[in-house]
Amino acid sequence: MSSETQSNDPDSPAIAVRRDLAALHRLSARFGYDDLVWNHITARLPGSGQSYLVGRFGLLYREVTASNLLVVDQDGQVIEGEGTVNPTALVIHSAVHDARSDAQFVFHSHAPAALAFCALACDLEFLQQDAGMLYGNVGYHEWEGLSLDSEESVRLAKSLASHSALIMRNHGFLTVGATAGEVFMNMHYLVRAAALQMQVAATGLPVARQEDSLWDKVRAQYEHSAPGQWEWPALLRLLDDLEPSYKD
């Protein structure tokens, strides 16, 4: 790791963020949220202005480590590390990091359930209690083809607005979070809510829909326990036991 942005202290904020981002990649592979060498997860690099960390294009998520992440500036230039960046990552992530100071982590996924749901002409329904943490907090972005147009970057950030999750029609899902645990759990519950909605619809049976006021209550209840607060330490213990190389 370069001395320009890293400290030798293993507990420094920059190294901690690198390890969290590497862990996000490894966990995404384990949970089936990855897509070969495609997709991207990024993290704002502490103390570096608008620069952020991103995985090297061409690596499987299981190959990502804390030290092989690249540092990219807000203009999309690699300023630290060896390798190139998937150009769609620059379009999707740069605008989100620029527009949302609270979005320390940005997670884009082509999980199978996400791809299936994004092909449907409907919005997300809230049908089970843990989806309630995202109630009223999901935006939608219409498909514009491959995300290679820099002008789409601004429109994508506008579609996300202040939401924690974005359903990108005919494309995939995106979530943001102030912590690695938050961004992962936002994605986890978004994917699960979409999968469950499709499973319920496939039964053809009557659906138990609830009043908006009850979902407002559930969302407020979840605000007392930040997403990832309890789950993230447990997920890191899983990785520490099964594939500790993510920290290298």
C-alpha positions in Angstrom: 0.0 0.0 0.0 1.3 3.4 -0.9 2.6 5.7 1.8 0.7 8.5 0.2 -2.6 7.3 1.4 -1.8 4.6 3.8 -0.4 4.4 7.3 1.7 1.5 8.6 -0.8 1.4 11.5 -3.1 -1.7 10.8 -5.8 0.2 12.7 -5.6 3.3 10.6 -9.0 4.4 9.1 -7.6 4.0 5.5 -6.5 0.4 6.1 -9.8 -0.4 7.9 -11.8 0.8 4.9 -9.6 -1.2 2.6 -10.3 -4.3 4.6 -14.0 -3.6 4.9 -14.2 -3.2 1.1 -12.3 -6.3 0.4 -14.6 -8.1 2.9 -17.6 -6.8 1.0 -16.3 -8.4 -2.2 -15.6 -11.7 -0.6 -19.0 -11.8 1.1 -20.8 -10.8 -2.1 -19.2 -13.8 -3.8 -20.3 -16.1 -0.9 -23.9 -14.8 -1.0 -24.2 -14.9 -4.8 -24.3 -11.1 -5.3 -21.3 -11.1 -7.7 -21.2 -11.5 -11.5 -17.9 -13.1 -12.6 -15.5 -10.1 -13.1 -18.4 -7.6 -13.5 -20.1 -5.3 -11.0 -18.4 -3.0 -8.5 -18.3 -2.0 -4.9 -16.6 1.2 -3.9 -15.6 3.1 -0.7 -14.6 6.7 -0.1 -11.0 6.8 1.0 -10.7 8.6 4.4 -8.6 11.8 4.2 -8.4 11.9 0.4 -11.1 14.4 -0.6 -13.3 12.8 -3.3 -11.1 9.8 -4.0 -12.5 6.3 -3.6 -11.4 2.7 -3.6 -12.5 0.3 -6.3 -11.6 -3.3 -7.3 -9.3 -3.9 -10.2 -11.1 -4.8 -13.4 -10.7 -8.4 -14.3 -10.6 -9.8 -10.8 -13.1 -12.2 -9.4 -14.6 -11.0 -6.2 -12.9 -13.9 -4.3 -9.5 -12.5 -5.5 -10.0 -9.0 -4.1 -7.7 -8.1 -1.2 -7.2 -4.9 0.9 -3.9 -4.3 -0.9 -4.9 -4.8 -4.6 -7.8 -2.3 -4.5 -7.2 0.8 -6.7 -7.6 4.5 -5.7 -9.5 6.6 -8.2 -9.9 10.4 -8.1 -13.2 12.1 -8.9 -12.2 12.5 -12.5 -11.9 8.7 -12.8 -8.1 8.6 -13.0 -6.3 5.8 -11.2 -3.9 7.5 -8.8 -2.8 4.5 -6.8 -2.4 0.8 -7.6 -1.8 -1.2 -10.7 -4.6 -2.1 -13.2 -7.7 -0.5 -14.8 -11.2 0.2 -13.7 -14.4 -1.0 -15.3 -15.6 2.2 -17.0 -19.2 1.6 -15.9 -18.0 1.8 -12.3 -16.8 5.4 -13.0 -20.2 6.3 -14.4 -22.2 4.7 -11.7 -20.1 5.4 -8.6 -18.5 8.7 -9.1 -21.7 10.7 -9.2 -23.1 8.9 -6.2 -20.0 9.6 -4.1 -20.0 13.2 -5.3 -23.7 13.7 -4.6 -24.0 11.8 -1.3 -21.5 12.7 1.4 -23.1 10.1 3.6 -22.5 7.3 1.0 -19.2 6.0 2.2 -19.8 2.7 0.5 -21.7 2.1 -2.8 -22.7 -1.4 -3.9 -23.9 -2.3 -7.4 -25.1 -5.9 -8.0 -26.4 -8.2 -10.7 -27.6 -10.8 -8.2 -30.0 -13.2 -10.0 -33.0 -12.1 -8.1 -32.1 -8.5 -8.9 -31.9 -9.2 -12.6 -35.2 -11.0 -12.6 -37.0 -8.2 -10.7 -35.5 -5.4 -12.8 -37.1 -7.0 -15.9 -40.6 -6.7 -14.4 -42.8 -3.7 -15.0 -43.6 -3.2 -11.3 -42.3 -1.5 -8.2 -41.1 -3.3 -5.0 -43.8 -4.4 -2.7 -43.2 -4.7 1.1 -44.4 -8.1 2.2 -42.3 -9.2 5.0 -41.1 -7.4 8.1 -37.3 -7.0 7.5 -38.1 -5.4 4.1 -39.6 -2.6 6.2 -36.2 -1.2 6.9 -36.2 0.0 3.3 -39.8 1.2 3.2 -40.0 4.6 1.5 -36.3 4.4 0.9 -36.1 2.8 -2.6 -35.6 4.8 -5.8 -35.9 3.8 -9.5 -33.7 4.5 -12.5 -34.8 3.9 -16.1 -32.4 1.9 -18.3 -30.3 3.9 -20.7 -28.2 1.1 -22.2 -24.8 0.2 -20.8 -23.7 2.7 -18.2 -20.9 4.2 -20.4 -22.4 7.7 -20.9 -20.9 10.2 -18.4 -24.1 12.3 -18.6 -26.1 9.3 -17.2 -24.0 9.6 -14.0 -25.8 12.8 -12.9 -29.2 11.3 -13.8 -28.4 8.2 -11.8 -27.5 10.2 -8.7 -30.7 12.2 -9.1 -32.7 8.9 -9.3 -31.1 7.7 -6.1 -31.7 11.1 -4.4 -31.7 10.5 -0.6 -32.7 6.9 -0.8 -30.6 4.0 0.5 -31.4 1.7 -2.4 -31.9 2.1 -6.2 -33.6 -0.4 -8.6 -32.1 0.1 -12.0 -34.6 -1.1 -14.5 -33.4 -3.9 -16.8 -30.0 -3.7 -15.1 -29.5 -4.4 -11.4 -29.6 -3.1 -7.9 -27.6 -0.4 -6.1 -27.3 0.4 -2.4 -25.4 2.9 -0.3 -24.3 3.1 3.3 -22.3 5.0 5.8 -20.6 1.7 6.8 -19.8 -1.6 5.1 -22.3 -3.4 7.2 -25.0 -1.0 6.3 -24.4 -1.1 2.6 -24.3 -4.9 2.7 -27.4 -5.4 4.7 -29.3 -2.9 2.5 -28.4 -5.0 -0.5 -29.2 -8.2 1.4 -32.7 -7.1 2.3 -33.3 -5.5 -1.1 -32.4 -8.8 -2.9 -34.5 -10.8 -0.5 -37.5 -8.6 -0.7 -37.4 -8.8 -4.5 -37.0 -12.5 -4.5 -39.8 -13.0 -2.0 -42.2 -10.8 -4.1 -41.6 -12.9 -7.1 -42.0 -16.2 -5.1 -45.3 -15.0 -3.7 -46.6 -13.8 -7.1 -45.8 -17.2 -8.5 -48.1 -19.0 -6.1 -51.2 -17.2 -7.4 -52.5 -17.1 -3.8 -54.0 -14.1 -2.1 -51.4 -11.7 -0.7 -51.4 -10.3 2.8 -50.7 -6.6 2.1 -50.5 -4.2 5.0 -51.4 -0.5 5.4 -48.8 2.2 4.8 -49.1 3.3 8.4 -47.9 -0.1 9.6 -44.9 0.0 7.3 -44.0 3.5 8.5 -44.1 2.1 12.0 -41.8 -0.8 11.1 -39.3 1.5 9.4 -39.2 3.7 12.5 -38.6 0.6 14.7 -35.7 -0.4 12.5 -34.1 3.0 12.9 -33.2 2.0 16.5 -30.8 -0.6 15.2 -28.6 0.5 12.3 -28.3 -2.1 9.4 -25.1 -4.0 9.9 -24.6 -3.1 13.5 -24.9 -6.7 14.7 -24.5 -8.6 11.4 -21.2 -7.1 10.2 -18.9 -8.3 13.1 -20.4 -11.8 12.7 -19.8 -11.7 8.9 -16.2 -10.6 9.4 -15.7 -13.5 11.9 -17.0 -15.8 9.1 -14.4 -14.5 6.7 -11.6 -14.5 9.3 -12.3 -18.2 9.8 -12.8 -19.3 6.1 -10.7 -16.9 4.0 -8.6 -14.4 6.0 -6.6 -13.5 2.9 -9.1 -10.7 2.2 -7.1 -8.6 4.7 -3.8 -9.0 2.9 
